[in-house]
Amino acid sequence: MPLSFAEKLAQAAAARGSLLCVGLDPDPANFPGHFAAGDVGQALLSWGRRLIDQTADLACCYKPNSAFYEQFGAAGWEALRQTIAAVPPDIPVLLDAKRGDIGSTAAAYARAAFDELGADAITLSPYLGRDSVAPFLAHPGKAAFVLCYTSNPSAAAIQESGAGQKLFEQVAQQAVGWGEPGQIGLVVGATQPHALARVRALLAGRPCWILAPGVGAQGGDLAAALAAGLDAYGSGLLIPVSRHVIYADDPRAAARALRDAIESGRAGERERASLAPSPPHPLTPSLILALHDAGCVQFGQFTLASGVQSPIYLDLRRMASHPALLRLAAAAYAELLRPLRFDCLAAVPYAALTIGTAIALEMDRPLIYPRKEVKAYGTGRAVEGDFQPGQRAAVIEDLVTSGGSVLTAIQTLEAAGLAVSDVAVLIDRQQGGPQNLAAAGYRLHAALTMTQIVAVLEAAGRIDASQAAAVRSYLSPSPS
């Protein structure tokens, strides 16, 4: 199955260390020097391809504005289609079209955006309510970004109307529930940091990407937007920039400067919020739902190796049979690992060996692993792979319960002369692992917790309230 918009965005953001969304707004009338003379369709396409080639390793998303292409008729429409096709397949495309209608009209708009143009997501007006958004969400894997508080000067006259709760607040609270997790995003202007902060607060921890236009030519304050709009994981905010990049003398240099400024701002927000040195990967419901689909998360009555009865069972070895899920998990690990200092990855046998390989490919970093049993023949090495004593290893495990297996692996690595400070896992079972590792002098970085998994699956209707309560009760006596 192809990746959904949410999955592609999570992977692209993690792989590039970027929240920069490059807007493609071709304007030959005001910037004629950037476009070739002659056939307008070819000029638009050449311009778009050139920008994509210059920025594809810096942007996590592209946002073509359909109006700038549609104004040129059939030639412009075809240039838009081919420009979208020129975007690397691992980067999502968000079509800025601001459609808003119901019934067959909305369904036709959806077919045009997704089937004909090949976009992964689209901007929509919420004025007609849920009916105007539903036809777009009927396309599997696609997403809709609903206009909530726009960046234009007169937006407040309408969007802040209301005697009690403001209109934009109602839109945020209602729209986020119109689709499955990962299908709905919100548009809130970076020129309105108070609205960004209010919307993020109204989401109450629910995972939702916010598109925040206005940085650059419109004068939005990047630092204020990041402070107001980032989620608890230092992510969840797309910064779209058009003119400041696409009409710069050196578009690549402009994009790089913006990407770096965004990342610097994110780092500052993490420090000010006293977050861990490596914050968890942004909570992507797509990852949790994919784990459940693959049978990696099961509910019932299970006897664990310790003999304890558990209402939930995790079998992450199954990820090896689901390449798309494995790629998504590797991106989540990469987000955890990228801020850390290490020379190689060290995967704990056996479940983490497949995961470690995927991460090594994702990050282009060397992989080693400590053996469970030292061979009595051959080299008799306790640690397999190419490394040198004194190098720093980041330990990879699939999940952590008490941390015992991780500590055993670390002992083997340190006995071979490697230095270990950090451990990355996909899931923290919230049963003492972080505390036990911290007591031994090691930092744990987890992409997901059991509490987060249960919350997303319950919200998606995958488990009922009694199943969720059983897991929460099981977790409550344990350290969390």
ABEGO torsion letter per residue (X at the ends): XBBBAAAAAAAAAAAAGBABBBBBBBBAAABAAABBBEBAAAAAAAAAAAAAAAAAAABABBBBBAAAAAAAEAAAAAAAAAAAAABBAABBBBBBAGBBBBEAAAAAAAAAAAAAAGBABBBBBAAAEAAAAAAAAABBGBBBBBBABBABAAAAAAAABEABBBAAAAAAAAAAAABBBGABBBBBBAABAAAAAAAAAAAGGBBBBBBBBGBEAAGBBAAAAAAAABBAAGBGBBBBBBAAAAABABAAAAAAAAAAAAAAAAAAAAAAAGBBABBBBBBBAAAAAAAAAAGABBBEBBBBAAGBBBABBBBAAAAAABAAAAAAAAAAAAAAAAABBBABBBBBOAAAAAAAAAAAAAAGBBBBBBBABBBABEAGBABBEBBBBGBBBBBBBABBBAGAAAAAAAAAAAAAGBBBABBBBABBAGAGAAAAAAAAGBBBBBABBAAAAAAAAAAAGABBAAAAAAAAAAAAABBX
